[in-house]
Amino acid sequence: MHDKQAAQISLLIKEAIEVGKIKPKDSENVSKKFSVYVPYWS
């Protein structure tokens, strides 16, 4: 991934969370840079 694509990826992750396709693995983690996500079904 190029640095130029980071903003696009961030928007994609945000949209996926909003529509419920992914969720944060650790809901108490406030760091977006080191966040880990899991599919909604897990």
C-alpha positions as CSV (number, residue, x, y, z in Angstrom):
1,M,0.0,0.0,0.0
2,H,1.3,3.4,-0.9
3,D,1.1,6.3,1.4
4,K,-1.3,8.0,-1.0
5,Q,-3.8,5.2,-0.5
6,A,-3.9,5.5,3.3
7,A,-6.8,8.0,3.3
8,Q,-8.8,5.7,0.9
9,I,-8.3,2.7,3.1
10,S,-9.3,4.7,6.3
11,L,-12.5,5.7,4.6
12,L,-13.2,2.1,3.5
13,I,-12.6,0.8,7.1
14,K,-14.9,3.5,8.5
15,E,-17.7,2.7,6.0
16,A,-17.3,-1.1,6.7
17,I,-17.7,-0.4,10.5
18,E,-20.8,1.9,9.9
19,V,-22.6,-0.8,7.8
20,G,-21.6,-3.5,10.3
21,K,-19.3,-5.6,8.1
22,I,-16.4,-5.4,10.5
23,K,-16.0,-4.6,14.2
24,P,-13.0,-3.7,16.3
25,K,-11.4,-6.7,18.0
26,D,-10.7,-4.7,21.2
27,S,-13.5,-2.2,21.8
28,E,-11.4,-0.5,24.5
29,N,-8.5,0.3,22.1
30,V,-8.6,4.0,21.2
31,S,-5.6,3.9,18.8
32,K,-6.8,3.8,15.2
33,K,-3.3,3.2,13.9
34,F,-2.9,-0.1,15.8
35,S,-6.5,-1.3,15.6
36,V,-7.4,-4.8,14.6
37,Y,-10.7,-5.7,13.1
38,V,-12.7,-8.9,12.8
39,P,-15.7,-9.8,10.6
40,Y,-19.1,-9.1,12.0
41,W,-19.9,-12.8,12.4
42,S,-17.1,-13.6,14.8
